[in-house]
Amino acid sequence: MRHAILPPAIASQPWRVLLPLTLLVCFGAAVLFSAAGGSMQPYAASHLVRFAVFLAVAMMISYLPADLVRWAAYPAYGVVVLLLMLVEALGQLGGGSQRWLDLGPIVLQPSELMKPVIVLVLASYYHSLPAGMIANWRTLLPPAALMGFPMALVLLQPDLGTSLAIVFGGAVVIFLAGVPGKWFLGAGATALVIAPLAYFFGLHDYQRRRVTTFLDPESDPLGSGYHITQSKIAIGSGGITGKGFGEGSQSHLDYLPEPHTDFVFATMAEEWGLIGGLFVLLVFGIVLRWGLIVARRAPDRFLRLLAGGMTATIFFYAAINLMMVMGLAPVVGIPLPFMSHGGSSMMTNMICLGTLMMVDRCSRRAVTPGLG
């Protein structure tokens, strides 16, 4: 009946995922409405508009031919690297970082685009690599260079959180490609050795303070530990059912920093409590489970790696933000997907979603030839 009423292009979309996701976005808009003191401006209205626009973009991505997407991997990577280089030369400053390009109608954060693009280019690389060569250590050098160069450019901005997201997405693709586990163990051991040197010589002062604050936030509750302390207070004071819509004191009295972006989950938890938090986790669980199913059912190596990497990118966003606001990870400035206010974050996650929709469509076409 649904297929008889709706156009095929609409009816064929994975609504079992899109409908819960739309509810999450609307819930996020309600939280942003409250964070703005009961106004649709400046957060909630633009949040809904961005979702609608990028949902249309995701649906267009879902109909791209897989061969075209694979062909575009290296050109897309080159364009984003060029944009990252332009950020260093012409980028706008904001909050002590140089991350944005003013392109007239839009202000773009190219480092956000690198998150899905690194997954795309590595999926293309391993698709073209003979299976027998994957275990050779020499084949790790191109992926290391493909990840290392943009990561270095992003660290110069500086943006540690985004650089870690790029590495995470790339590492998941490399793992799924079948690279032997000993190389990951070796990389982990190397990281443990380098970590102390990076802490003292590679991090900025504010980044070192974030690490020490994560380890002991109560050591400076009115200084570097203020953000996480107020976030914990907001989440804990919500209890089971929350204080009620629009009744959050931490955000409304400006105790909670960035209540509409990085700490939007704390804003939500204060007003909606554990019940609201479980709803958010449930929707993320639905999206991530679907992403893993899509990756497992993908008809070839390229699409399987692409879907797995895109799912991992969404997971990294959500997991790090939730851990951050609860004091389980250092504050690294990563927004919560589909709830935080921010165009670049919405763009990245909807590109990931659209790519998963494309892989899902290709899988269904492989099972049922002739299906659009």
Secondary structure, 3 states (H helix, E strand, C coil): CHHHHCCHHHHCCCHHHHHHHHHHHHHHHHHHHHHCCCCCCCCHHHHHHHHHHHHHHHHHHHCCCHHHHHHCHHHHHHHHHHHHHHHHHHCEEECCEEEEEECCCCEECHHHHHHHHHHHHHHHHHHHCCHHHCCCHHHHHHHHHHHHHHHHHHHCCCCHHHHHHHHHHHHHHHHHHCCCHHHHHHHHHHHHHHHHHHHHHHCCHHHHHHHHHHHCHHHCCCCCCHHHHHHHHHHHHCCCCCCCCCCCHHHHCCCCCCCCCCCHHHHHHHHHHHHHHHHHHHHHHHHHHHHHHHHHHCCCHHHHHHHHHHHHHHHHHHHHHHHHHCCCCCCCCCCCCCCCCCHHHHHHHHHHHHHHHHHHHHHHHHHCCCCC
